[in-house]
Amino acid sequence: MKSYQLFILCVSVVFYGCVAPANTSDTLFEGMEHFFVTPESYVAAYTAQPPKIDGNIDDEVWRPVAWTNKFRDIEGDAKPLPYYSTRAKMLWDNDYLYIAAYMEDKHLWANLKERDQIIYADNDFEVFIDPSNTGHNYYEYEVNAYNTMFDLFLTKPYRSGAHVLISWDSKGLQHAVEMKGTLNNSADEDEGWTVEIAIPFKDISDTPKDRDIWRLGFSRVEWDTHVVDGKYVKQTDENGKTLPERNWVWSPTGAINMHMPERWGYLQFSSQDAATQLPAFELPYSELQSQYLWLLFYRQEQYRHKNGVYATGLNELGLPDTVQVAGKSNVLSLIATPRQFVANISDDSGKTVQIDHEGKVK
């Protein structure tokens, strides 16, 4: 999606809401609580019968499958709840990840009809997938009400100088939409639209195994419009500038930026089918460790924005060298030059997570 150059400013402003970090009430997170609200999670059931990708999500395969929570504003509780409802659900088999979504909308419209046009210029539904949970080498899919697809591969987030491959296409991708109303007809009122997407594992990763965890984000772009000469036209401000789009997401990032893979939701694969009691999702210990690395990363971004270089010591960032993670003592370490850094967090058992200046996690 968009390259948000104001990310550094976003992490330097006051926090949006008084929500404690997911793993601790540590005052180290003060001012950045909005980046440490626990992301949403979803356990996807295995299906022996693949859904037919025709846009109809009311068929038998999808009926027992649980919905996600309703989407919220991308900034989280700092902003009002969306005025339209959006939800998604997922299944998988040996070949595909299946996604279904419902988007309430009283005014269905779309303009773009060619693949790999910038689809978020229309109202759209978006999927972001990081199979490796490294924050790098991830995939984005956008589809509008015409069923026009924009799929791309990003080597890393825009904040770290992404190489964006719009020419990348998922060859085996299947997708379809269904209108619950009439498209581009301003004379009536619609109910909404549904989307089905089948993402082939062979295009993005190895086939997952039971209990594997990926990072996944859902987003919906919605533009405020009015009708001019019978057509939907985006609303503008008093200076004639188009009003910014609304970004409604499954798991809020805390900033107007979907390209923060560390803030996407957790997708866990289960070998059980949707008719059974699926296992509850448990946040891995390594993810609790990683929160301190992301705190360090955000602090380094702030520091570089202010000073032009990275800090070379934890004390310059206001961070200690020892922290508690789920009751276990962990050591933070930082190796840095003015232009790059690597940080680690390790406990007594040797469980270690690493992050670098580009936000790549190992």
Secondary structure, 3 states (H helix, E strand, C coil): CCCCCCHHHHHHCCCCCCCCCCCCCCHHHCCCHHHCCCCCEEEEEECCCCCCCCCCCCCCCCCCCCCCCCCEECCHHHCCCCCCCEEEEEEECCCEEEEEEEEECCCCCCCCCCCCCCHHHCCEEEEEEECCCCCCCEEEEEECCCCCEEEEEECCCHHHCCCEECCCCCCCCEEEEEEECCCCCCCCCCCEEEEEEEEEHHHHCCCCCCCCEEEEEEEEEECCEEEECCEEEECECCCCCECCCEEEECCCCCCCCCCCHHHCEEEEECCCCCCCCCCCCCCCHHHHHHHHHHHHHHHHHHHHHHHCCCCCCHHHHCCCCEEEECCEEEEEEEEEECCEEEEEEEECCCCEEEEECCCCEC
